[in-house]
Amino acid sequence: METKIKPLGNRVLVKKIEEQEQRKGGIIIPDAAKEASQEAEVVALGSGRNDEGKILEFEVKVGDRVLISKYGGTEVKRDRDTFVVLRHDDILAILK
């Protein structure tokens, strides 16, 4: 996926993965009642520099599906997609 957003430092750009409209049992949940998805796909990585200027290696790579912190990061909307720029520390797990 090509995007014109390049994260800086130890930040990561992820694209939120929206949940399906139907849940088990066939119940459709209206948009107003849905919780924000915590699953995302890594789209771009920053330089890896921390606050002291030291370069740290990222544990994730572009294309990984990850679980992100519920309230972490800054949400950015481009076209119809929702992205989140967050610190590497706000990624909770890699989903396999």
N, C-alpha and C positions, 0 to 999 in steps of 0.2 A: 504494500500500500504506500503510495507516494503522498506525503503531506508537506506543507510549507511551514510547519511548526518544528523548531529545533530546540529541545530543552537544553539548559545550561547547567554546568556543575554536576552535582550528584542527583539530578532530577531525571525522571523517566516520563515519557508521554505514552499514555495508554488510551485505548478506545474501549468504551464501555460496551459490554455485550448485553443486549436487552433480553429479558426473559420472554418466553413464549406467552401468547395471549391466554391459553387454556392451561389449567392445572389438572392434577389428578381428580377424577370424578366429574370432569367436564364443566367445572365451575369457571366462569369467565370473570376475572377481577377487573373492575374499571380502573382507568389510569390514575384517577385521584386517590385510590386506595392502595396502589402499588408502592412498595418500598424501592428505593434506588438499588440497582444491581451492584453487587460488590465484585462481580466477575468482569475481567477486562483482558484485552490483548495488548501486549507491548508493541508499540509502533515505532518509537525512536528512543535513543539513549543520549544523555548528555556526555560531557567530557570525562566524568568520573571524579572530578576534583571535589574535595570536601572543603569546609570553611577555612582550614589552615593552608589550603593550596596543595595538599598531598593528594596524589592520584590513587584512587581506590578502584578495584576491579568490581564490576557489576556481577551479581549472582544470576541475573536474568539476561535473556537475549531477545532480539526482535522476533516476534512471532509466538513467544511464550504466552500461555493463558495463565493469568494470575488472579489472586484474591487480594483486593485492595482494602485499605482502611475505610470504614464507613464515612468518616468526616474529614479524611485527609485530602490534600491537594486542592487545586483550583480547576473548576470546570470551564471548558472552552467549547463553544459550538461553532462548527465550520460546516457549511452546507447543511446536510441532514444528519451529520454524525456528531456525537458527543464525545469529546476527549477530556482527559484529566491529566494535568501536569502535577506530579507529586514527587516527593523525595523518595529515594531508593528505600529508605527505612519504612515508608508507609505501605510497602508491598509485604503482605503477610505470608503468602505461600505461592508456590508454583503448582498449578493444577495439571495433572497428567491424565 
